[in-house]
Amino acid sequence: MAHGEGKQARRFVEATLRGERRPCFGLTEPDAGTNAFAMRTTATRDASDDGAGWRVRGRKTYISGADDAEQMLLVARIDAGDGNKGRAKFILLLVDMTSPGISLQAQPIDVVAPCVQCTVFFDDVFVPDDCVIGDPGSGTGYLFESLNHERVMTSAMACGLGHHVLQKGVEYAKVRAPFGKPIGGYQGIQHALAACKVRLEAARVMTYEAAIAYTEGRERR
Ligand SMILES: Cc1cc2nc3c(=O)[nH]c(=O)nc-3n(C[C@H](O)[C@H](O)[C@H](O)COP(=O)(O)OP(=O)(O)OC[C@H]3O[C@@H](n4cnc5c(N)ncnc54)[C@H](O)[C@@H]3O)c2cc1C
């Protein structure tokens, strides 16, 4: 939405919001987790039909819901891949998951997740120019901008879950009475619940502050 063209927003984002297209996000690789700069998946200009698009080679791992998605927001490198962060150039591509050359492998994980995690292989996958988000060499900036958005969202989810769990704990402490008196009447229980409340409130204030900073465009990268 921030860097794509209007017709891309209509085709991909609006269709997703209407529930007509399911997306997935392809960033992580086996040797590029926290350090996205180590990614090896590359996009090169298509030599057979100059100016028409890009060819993608590589693989992504831990991709949530790739088996169920019609499109992937893919991050690939278009630089020399020499590991120099200052020279890193990434491209953001909207990839049609039915494109020839894409194959999937479901990945067993220990975490209980609502969708399947997949390794996705790209064998010379063609992506047309109208599926490039913004300027091809500026994907690094776009990427970190979107990760900041995701950080705020993840914090909000964690705060909401924490408050929900605390509320359940308080309700339980009011009714659980193994010796006749509810356990919530004892300071040993009250202090632990109060400590949780203090930390959750601090986390909520931090989350709001991060959301305001993001919305105002402060510290985007
Ligand atoms: C359920 C699930 C769903 C996911 N879905 C997606 C998805 O849809 N799309 C996608 O692209 N990715 C997805 N991921 C991948 C996720 O983004 C990566 O797991 C994450 O980026 C961390 O990478 P890694 O697992 O390789 O950990 P590593 O990079 O190997 O890090 C391992 C640990 O070391 C710590 N660490 C690493 N470097 C340093 C350092 N320099 N200093 C201090 N600590 C350090 C990390 O914080 C981490 O705790 C998913 C992962 C999971 C578990």
PDBQT file of the ligand as one rigid body, heavy atoms in Angstrom, charges set to zero:
ROOT
HETATM    1  C1  LIG A 301       5.689 -20.504  13.115  1.00  0.00    +0.000 C 
HETATM    2  C2  LIG A 301       6.592 -19.680  12.241  1.00  0.00    +0.000 A 
HETATM    3  C3  LIG A 301       6.069 -19.031  11.136  1.00  0.00    +0.000 A 
HETATM    4  C4  LIG A 301       6.901 -18.265  10.306  1.00  0.00    +0.000 A 
HETATM    5  N1  LIG A 301       6.361 -17.676   9.194  1.00  0.00    +0.000 NA
HETATM    6  C5  LIG A 301       7.173 -17.020   8.326  1.00  0.00    +0.000 A 
HETATM    7  C6  LIG A 301       6.648 -16.493   7.113  1.00  0.00    +0.000 A 
HETATM    8  O1  LIG A 301       5.451 -16.578   6.814  1.00  0.00    +0.000 OA
HETATM    9  N2  LIG A 301       7.517 -15.890   6.247  1.00  0.00    +0.000 N 
HETATM   10  C7  LIG A 301       8.842 -15.752   6.519  1.00  0.00    +0.000 A 
HETATM   11  O2  LIG A 301       9.561 -15.185   5.689  1.00  0.00    +0.000 OA
HETATM   12  N3  LIG A 301       9.377 -16.248   7.670  1.00  0.00    +0.000 NA
HETATM   13  C8  LIG A 301       8.570 -16.880   8.581  1.00  0.00    +0.000 A 
HETATM   14  N4  LIG A 301       9.091 -17.411   9.752  1.00  0.00    +0.000 N 
HETATM   15  C9  LIG A 301      10.525 -17.314   9.987  1.00  0.00    +0.000 C 
HETATM   16  C10 LIG A 301      10.893 -16.311  11.041  1.00  0.00    +0.000 C 
HETATM   17  O3  LIG A 301      10.743 -15.003  10.541  1.00  0.00    +0.000 OA
HETATM   18  C11 LIG A 301      12.330 -16.648  11.436  1.00  0.00    +0.000 C 
HETATM   19  O4  LIG A 301      12.252 -17.806  12.214  1.00  0.00    +0.000 OA
HETATM   20  C12 LIG A 301      12.983 -15.541  12.198  1.00  0.00    +0.000 C 
HETATM   21  O5  LIG A 301      13.356 -14.504  11.303  1.00  0.00    +0.000 OA
HETATM   22  C13 LIG A 301      14.234 -16.010  12.941  1.00  0.00    +0.000 C 
HETATM   23  O6  LIG A 301      15.092 -16.665  12.072  1.00  0.00    +0.000 OA
HETATM   24  P1  LIG A 301      15.711 -18.099  12.468  1.00  0.00    +0.000 P 
HETATM   25  O7  LIG A 301      14.613 -18.990  12.906  1.00  0.00    +0.000 OA
HETATM   26  O8  LIG A 301      16.585 -18.533  11.344  1.00  0.00    +0.000 OA
HETATM   27  O9  LIG A 301      16.594 -17.792  13.764  1.00  0.00    +0.000 OA
HETATM   28  P2  LIG A 301      18.143 -17.385  13.805  1.00  0.00    +0.000 P 
HETATM   29  O10 LIG A 301      18.396 -16.219  12.903  1.00  0.00    +0.000 OA
HETATM   30  O11 LIG A 301      18.968 -18.612  13.600  1.00  0.00    +0.000 OA
HETATM   31  O12 LIG A 301      18.256 -16.909  15.311  1.00  0.00    +0.000 OA
HETATM   32  C14 LIG A 301      18.208 -17.855  16.415  1.00  0.00    +0.000 C 
HETATM   33  C15 LIG A 301      18.158 -17.087  17.724  1.00  0.00    +0.000 C 
HETATM   34  O13 LIG A 301      19.393 -16.346  17.883  1.00  0.00    +0.000 OA
HETATM   35  C16 LIG A 301      19.094 -14.973  18.108  1.00  0.00    +0.000 C 
HETATM   36  N5  LIG A 301      20.130 -14.163  17.414  1.00  0.00    +0.000 N 
HETATM   37  C17 LIG A 301      20.475 -14.239  16.111  1.00  0.00    +0.000 A 
HETATM   38  N6  LIG A 301      21.454 -13.371  15.827  1.00  0.00    +0.000 NA
HETATM   39  C18 LIG A 301      21.726 -12.709  16.987  1.00  0.00    +0.000 A 
HETATM   40  C19 LIG A 301      22.621 -11.669  17.347  1.00  0.00    +0.000 A 
HETATM   41  N7  LIG A 301      23.458 -11.120  16.448  1.00  0.00    +0.000 N 
HETATM   42  N8  LIG A 301      22.616 -11.233  18.616  1.00  0.00    +0.000 NA
HETATM   43  C20 LIG A 301      21.786 -11.787  19.542  1.00  0.00    +0.000 A 
HETATM   44  N9  LIG A 301      20.902 -12.774  19.261  1.00  0.00    +0.000 NA
HETATM   45  C21 LIG A 301      20.877 -13.230  18.009  1.00  0.00    +0.000 A 
HETATM   46  C22 LIG A 301      17.721 -14.731  17.493  1.00  0.00    +0.000 C 
HETATM   47  O14 LIG A 301      17.048 -13.637  18.109  1.00  0.00    +0.000 OA
HETATM   48  C23 LIG A 301      17.031 -16.045  17.814  1.00  0.00    +0.000 C 
HETATM   49  O15 LIG A 301      16.533 -16.049  19.133  1.00  0.00    +0.000 OA
HETATM   50  C24 LIG A 301       8.283 -18.151  10.605  1.00  0.00    +0.000 A 
HETATM   51  C25 LIG A 301       8.800 -18.796  11.737  1.00  0.00    +0.000 A 
HETATM   52  C26 LIG A 301       7.976 -19.548  12.544  1.00  0.00    +0.000 A 
HETATM   53  C27 LIG A 301       8.574 -20.231  13.748  1.00  0.00    +0.000 C 
ENDROOT
TORSDOF 0
